[in-house]
Amino acid sequence: MNLDGRARWFVALIGLVLLGALFAVPRVRAFEGRGGDVVTIGADEMIEDDLYVGAGEFRLDGTVAGDLIVFGGTLTINGTVEGDLIAAGQSVIVNGTVADDARIAGYALVVQGDISDDLIAAGFSLEGKEDSAIGGDVVYAGYQTLLAGDVAGDVDLSGGAVKVAGAVQGNARVDVGGTEAGETMPPFYNFIPNVPDVPSVPAGLTVSQGAEIGGDLDYTANFRGDVRDEAVAGEVDFNEYAPEQKEERAPSPAARAARWTFGQVRRLATLLLVGALLMWAVPSWMRELAKNVETEPLPSLGWGVVAIVAFGALMALLVIASILLTLLFGVVTLGGLAGRLAVLGGIVTTTTGFSFSIIWRYVTTIVVGLLLGQLIFRALNSPAEKNRWWPMLLGVVIIVVVTAVPVLGWLAKLAIVLLGLGGLWTWGLGVLREERAPQPATET
């Protein structure tokens, strides 16, 4: 599969996040597993085997003698991992020591400690602090990179903004193609609540004062970066970015198969990310929706049809109301107000449609997947049924496999959407009943 420079980091991001999720499934070997909202390994605690963790917040102050595989929200490594570190979460912070490789993915990735071997990462921001030390290579794909520490091997960085402020003993390959001079951090990041702070890195490539690259520098960009010749011991090779011209030809069977496989992997990764976010933010609500579907499966199918019809009627009503109000204010010569109403109507209609698409594409699948995983673990008499993460993970994987089957997959998708919408509709009816129920009189 041929991908241009701007697509490589996206593919790597999907792959690493999926890898972080799938590695949370226990392998057939000795290990210890933990889960919960907050999981902490104390400074005096020693884990003799591999450790698997699913948590909203995780902090390692002690030592893991084997590999550490952790999946969740805020993940902080203050202690020592004597094996590999595999982590995926909103933020991954390595303040301690990783004696082997580190493979991490998330929004904000920070390395302030020591990683003895390679660092392979993907996300929005990777920051290597001044005190950080990486004993092997660094491979990263994401929006921005700031390396202020020491890297003993080579670096291969892809994204929109890269700044080298420390020492790289090997070669450096950087791809910031497609980013224009003066571009700033994507505006959406300022409006997302509870996201970790990340440094602001200028677009393109910057090799700052005091930085050192012991080998060659090969970089691709739309414009020449801020690179001092004395900072690079080897040769500097600048390649001006040029989008690839794709030839229009019918894809081969192998290409179609690869495209289909990539689509399924991308769909699974997206559902796992959305599921992890929902189970982290509103776990009780998700369990309540799943319980509604479990207790009333057939009524849920019917209510799901009702929900689709109601949404269609609501969209038609919004469009008609927007048109009528715009025409009415236009007739009475309030042209400026009419234009603003037209824009407001378009925003409301688009937002409503987008919200519903998120619900039927993702939320319904997560609800049914959570229920499916709970039923499987319950049949096995496994305590994992009560866990926040494992039922959702298992159920979503099964759903993606089943819905990939021709014909059967389409029917399964329809049933999942109807069941999920029905569970949501039942929950909404319950909320309305509680609000309308008469309140008991209080004694004076």
C-alpha positions in Angstrom: 0.0 0.0 0.0 1.6 3.3 -1.1 1.1 6.2 1.3 2.4 9.7 0.9 4.4 11.4 3.7 1.4 13.0 5.3 -0.4 9.7 5.6 2.4 7.7 7.2 2.1 9.3 10.6 -1.7 8.7 10.6 -1.2 5.0 9.8 1.5 4.7 12.5 -0.9 6.4 15.0 -3.7 4.0 14.3 -1.4 1.0 14.4 0.3 2.0 17.7 -2.9 2.8 19.5 -4.4 -0.5 18.4 -1.2 -2.2 19.5 -1.5 -0.7 22.9 -5.1 -1.9 23.2 -4.5 -5.4 22.0 -1.5 -5.9 24.1 -3.8 -5.5 27.1 -5.1 -9.1 26.3 -3.1 -11.5 28.4 -0.6 -13.8 26.7 -0.1 -17.4 27.7 2.7 -16.7 30.3 3.1 -15.6 33.9 1.6 -12.1 34.5 -0.2 -10.0 37.0 -3.3 -7.9 36.1 -4.8 -4.9 37.8 -7.6 -2.5 36.9 -9.8 0.3 38.3 -10.2 4.1 38.2 -6.9 4.7 40.0 -4.1 2.1 40.2 -0.9 2.9 42.0 2.2 0.7 42.4 3.9 1.9 45.6 7.6 2.8 45.8 8.3 -0.3 48.0 6.3 -2.7 45.8 8.1 -5.2 43.4 6.1 -6.9 40.7 8.0 -10.1 39.8 6.2 -10.9 36.5 4.8 -8.9 33.6 2.1 -6.4 34.7 -1.1 -5.7 32.7 -3.2 -2.6 33.8 -6.3 -0.9 32.6 -7.1 2.2 34.6 -8.3 5.8 34.3 -5.2 6.9 36.2 -2.0 4.8 36.7 1.2 5.6 38.5 4.2 3.3 38.9 6.5 4.3 41.8 7.9 0.8 42.3 9.5 -1.8 40.1 8.2 -4.2 37.4 10.6 -7.0 36.8 9.0 -7.9 33.5 7.1 -6.0 30.8 4.5 -3.3 31.7 1.5 -3.1 29.5 -0.9 -0.4 30.5 -4.0 1.1 28.8 -6.1 4.0 30.2 -6.1 7.8 30.8 -3.2 9.4 32.6 -0.2 7.0 32.8 2.9 8.0 34.9 6.0 5.9 35.1 8.1 7.1 38.1 9.7 3.8 39.0 11.5 1.1 37.0 10.4 -1.2 34.2 13.0 -3.9 33.7 11.4 -5.2 30.5 9.5 -3.4 27.8 7.0 -0.6 28.3 3.8 -0.7 26.1 1.4 2.1 27.0 -1.6 3.8 25.3 -3.5 6.6 27.0 -4.4 10.3 27.0 -1.0 11.1 28.4 2.0 8.9 29.0 4.8 10.3 31.2 8.1 8.5 31.7 9.9 10.0 34.6 11.7 6.8 35.7 13.7 4.1 33.9 12.7 1.6 31.2 15.4 -1.0 30.8 14.4 -2.1 27.3 12.1 -0.7 24.6 9.3 1.7 25.0 6.3 1.7 22.7 3.8 4.4 23.6 0.8 6.2 22.1 -1.4 9.0 23.2 -2.2 12.7 23.1 0.7 14.0 25.2 3.9 11.9 25.5 6.7 13.0 27.8 10.0 11.4 28.5 12.0 12.9 31.4 13.8 9.7 32.6 15.9 7.0 30.9 14.9 4.5 28.2 17.7 2.1 27.6 16.8 1.0 24.1 14.4 2.2 21.4 11.5 4.5 21.7 8.6 4.0 19.2 5.7 6.4 19.6 2.7 8.0 18.0 0.3 10.7 19.1 -0.2 14.5 19.1 2.9 15.6 20.9 6.2 14.0 21.9 8.5 15.9 24.3 11.9 14.7 25.4 13.0 16.8 28.4 16.5 18.1 28.9 17.3 15.4 31.5 16.0 12.5 29.3 18.2 9.9 27.8 17.3 7.4 25.1 19.8 4.6 24.5 18.6 3.5 21.1 16.6 4.9 18.2 13.6 7.2 18.3 10.7 6.6 15.8 7.8 8.9 16.1 4.7 9.9 14.0 2.4 12.7 15.2 1.8 16.4 15.0 4.8 17.8 16.8 8.1 16.7 18.4 10.5 18.5 20.8 13.7 16.6 21.6 15.8 18.4 24.3 17.5 15.4 25.8 20.1 12.9 24.5 19.4 10.2 21.9 22.2 7.6 21.4 20.9 6.2 18.2 19.1 7.5 15.1 15.8 9.5 15.0 13.0 9.1 12.4 10.4 11.8 12.9 7.2 12.5 10.9 4.6 15.2 11.5 4.1 19.0 11.1 6.5 20.5 13.6 9.9 19.1 14.8 12.4 20.9 17.1 15.8 19.3 18.0 17.3 21.1 21.1 19.4 18.3 22.5 22.0 15.8 21.2 21.4 13.1 18.6 24.5 10.9 18.2 23.2 9.1 15.1 21.5 10.2 11.9 18.3 12.2 11.8 15.5 11.7 9.2 12.7 14.2 9.5 9.5 14.5 7.4 7.5 17.7 7.9 6.2 17.9 4.3 2.8 19.5 3.8 3.3 22.1 6.6 3.4 25.7 5.6 5.6 28.3 7.3 3.9 30.2 10.1 1.4 27.4 10.8 0.5 27.1 14.4 -0.9 24.3 16.6 -4.4 23.1 15.3 -7.1 25.4 16.8 -9.2 22.5 18.0 -6.7 21.7 20.8 -7.5 24.8 22.7 -11.2 23.9 23.0 -10.9 20.3 24.3 -11.5 20.1 28.0 -9.1 18.4 30.4 -6.3 17.8 27.8 -2.7 17.9 29.1 -0.6 20.9 28.4 1.9 20.4 25.5 4.7 22.7 24.3 4.2 24.9 21.2 6.7 23.9 18.5 7.1 26.0 15.3 6.0 24.5 12.1 8.6 22.8 10.0 12.1 21.8 11.2 14.1 23.7 13.8 17.6 22.8 15.1 18.0 25.2 18.0 21.2 26.8 19.5 23.2 24.2 21.4 21.7 21.2 19.6 24.0 18.5 18.1 23.4 15.9 15.4 26.3 13.5 15.2 25.4 12.0 11.8 23.6 13.1 8.7 20.4 15.2 8.6 17.9 14.2 5.8 14.7 16.2 6.0 11.6 16.8 3.7 9.7 20.0 4.1 7.8 22.7 2.1 10.5 25.2 3.1 14.1 25.1 4.4 14.2 24.7 8.2 16.1 26.7 10.7 19.2 24.5 10.7 22.7 25.7 11.6 25.5 24.0 9.7 27.7 23.7 12.7 25.0 21.7 14.6 25.2 18.8 12.1 28.5 16.8 12.0 27.5 15.0 8.7 25.7 16.1 5.6 22.5 18.1 5.4 20.1 17.0 2.7 17.0 19.1 2.1 14.2 17.6 0.0 11.4 19.9 -1.0 8.0 18.3 -0.4 6.0 17.5 -3.5 2.7 15.6 -3.3 2.7 12.3 -5.1 0.8 12.2 -8.4 -1.3 9.1 -8.2 -2.0 7.3 -11.4 -5.6 6.4 -12.1 -5.7 2.7 -12.5 -7.8 -0.2 -11.2 -6.4 -1.6 -8.0 -5.1 -5.2 -8.0 -6.9 -7.9 -5.9 -4.1 -7.8 -3.4 -4.4 -4.0 -3.1 -8.2 -4.3 -2.6 -7.6 -6.9 0.0 -5.0 -4.7 1.8 -7.4 -1.7 1.6 -10.2 -3.8 3.1 -8.0 -5.1 5.9 -6.7 -1.6 6.7 -10.3 -0.4 6.8 -11.2 -3.0 9.3 -8.2 -2.3 11.5 -8.9 1.4 11.3 -12.5 0.8 12.3 -11.5 -1.4 15.2 -9.0 1.2 16.4 -11.5 4.0 16.2 -14.1 2.0 18.1 -11.6 1.1 20.8 -10.6 4.7 21.2 -14.2 5.9 21.5 -15.0 3.1 23.8 -12.1 3.8 26.1 -13.1 7.5 26.2 -16.8 6.6 27.1 -15.8 4.0 29.7 -13.4 6.5 31.2 -15.8 9.5 31.2 -19.3 8.0 31.8 -18.9 4.3 32.8 -22.2 4.2 34.8 -24.2 5.6 31.9 -22.8 3.1 29.5 -23.5 0.2 31.9 -27.1 1.5 32.3 -27.7 1.6 28.5 -26.3 -1.9 28.2 -28.6 -3.1 31.0 -31.6 -1.6 29.2 -30.8 -3.6 26.1 -30.2 -6.8 28.1 -33.5 -6.6 30.1 -35.7 -5.5 27.1 -34.0 -6.7 23.8 -37.1 -6.9 21.7 -38.6 -3.5 22.9 -35.2 -2.0 22.3 -35.4 -3.0 18.6 -38.8 -1.4 18.3 -37.7 1.8 20.1 -34.6 1.9 17.9 -36.9 2.2 14.8 -38.9 4.9 16.6 -35.6 6.8 17.4 -34.6 6.8 13.7 -38.1 8.0 12.6 -38.0 10.7 15.3 -34.6 11.9 14.2 -35.8 12.1 10.6 -38.8 14.1 11.6 -36.6 16.4 13.8 -34.2 17.1 10.9 -37.1 17.9 8.6 -38.6 20.2 11.2 -35.3 22.0 11.7 -34.8 22.6 8.0 -38.4 23.8 7.4 -38.2 26.1 10.5 -34.9 27.6 9.3 -36.3 28.3 5.8 -39.6 29.7 7.1 -37.9 32.0 9.6 -35.4 33.2 7.1 -38.1 34.0 4.5 -40.3 35.7 7.2 -37.5 38.0 8.4 -36.5 38.7 4.8 -40.0 39.8 3.8 -40.1 42.3 6.7 -36.8 43.8 5.4 -34.7 42.5 8.3 -32.2 41.2 5.8 -29.2 41.1 8.2 -31.2 39.2 10.8 -32.5 36.8 8.2 -29.0 36.0 7.1 -27.9 35.3 10.7 -30.9 33.1 11.2 -30.1 31.1 8.1 -26.5 30.6 9.4 -27.8 29.7 12.8 -30.3 27.2 11.4 -27.5 25.6 9.3 -25.3 25.3 12.4 -28.1 23.7 14.5 -29.1 21.3 11.8 -25.5 20.3 11.0 -24.7 19.8 14.7 -27.8 17.7 15.3 -27.0 15.5 12.3 -23.4 15.1 13.4 -24.3 14.2 16.9 -26.7 11.6 15.8 -24.1 10.1 13.4 -21.7 9.8 16.4 -24.4 8.0 18.4 -25.4 5.5 15.7 -21.9 4.9 14.4 -20.0 4.5 17.6 -22.1 4.8 20.8 -24.5 2.0 19.8 -21.6 -0.3 18.9 -19.9 0.4 22.2 -23.1 -0.3 24.2 -23.8 -3.6 22.5 -20.2 -4.6 22.6 -20.1 -3.9 26.4 -23.2 -6.0 26.9 -21.8 -8.8 24.7 -18.5 -8.8 26.7 -20.4 -8.8 30.0 -22.5 -11.8 28.9 -19.4 -13.8 27.8 -17.5 -13.2 31.0 -20.7 -13.9 33.0 -21.0 -17.3 31.2 -17.4 -18.1 32.1 -18.0 -17.0 35.7 -15.2 -14.6 35.3 -14.8 -11.5 37.6 -13.8 -9.6 34.5 -17.5 -9.0 34.0 -17.4 -6.2 36.5 -14.2 -4.7 35.0 -14.5 -1.3 33.2 -12.4 -2.2 30.2 -12.3 -5.9 29.4 -16.0 -6.5 28.5 -15.9 -3.4 26.2 -12.7 -4.5 24.6 -13.8 -8.1 24.0 -17.2 -7.2 22.7 -16.0 -4.6 20.3 -13.4 -7.0 18.8 -16.1 -9.6 18.3 -18.5 -7.1 16.7 -15.9 -5.9 14.2 -15.1 -9.5 13.2 -18.8 -10.4 12.8 -19.8 -7.2 10.9 -16.9 -7.8 8.5 -18.7 -10.8 7.1 -20.7 -10.1 3.9 -24.5 -10.0 4.2 -24.4 -11.2 7.8 -22.4 -8.1 8.7 -25.0 -5.8 7.3 -27.8 -7.5 9.3 -25.6 -7.5 12.4 -24.9 -3.7 12.0 -28.6 -3.0 11.6 -29.5 -5.0 14.8 -26.7 -3.3 16.7 -27.8 0.2 15.7 -31.4 -0.5 16.6 -30.6 -2.1 19.9 -28.2 0.7 20.9 -30.7 3.4 19.9 -33.5 1.5 21.7 -31.4 1.4 24.9 -30.7 5.1 24.7 -34.4 5.9 24.0 -35.5 3.7 27.0 -33.0 5.6 29.2 -34.4 8.9 28.0 -37.9 7.8 28.8 -36.8 6.8 32.3 -35.3 10.2 32.8 -38.5 11.9 31.8 -40.6 9.7 34.1 -38.4 10.6 37.0 -38.7 14.3 36.3 -42.5 14.1 35.9 -43.0 11.9 39.0 -44.7 13.8 41.9 -42.3 14.6 44.7 -43.2 13.4 48.2 -44.5 16.0 50.5 -42.0 17.2 53.1 -43.1 17.5 56.7 -43.0 20.9 58.2 
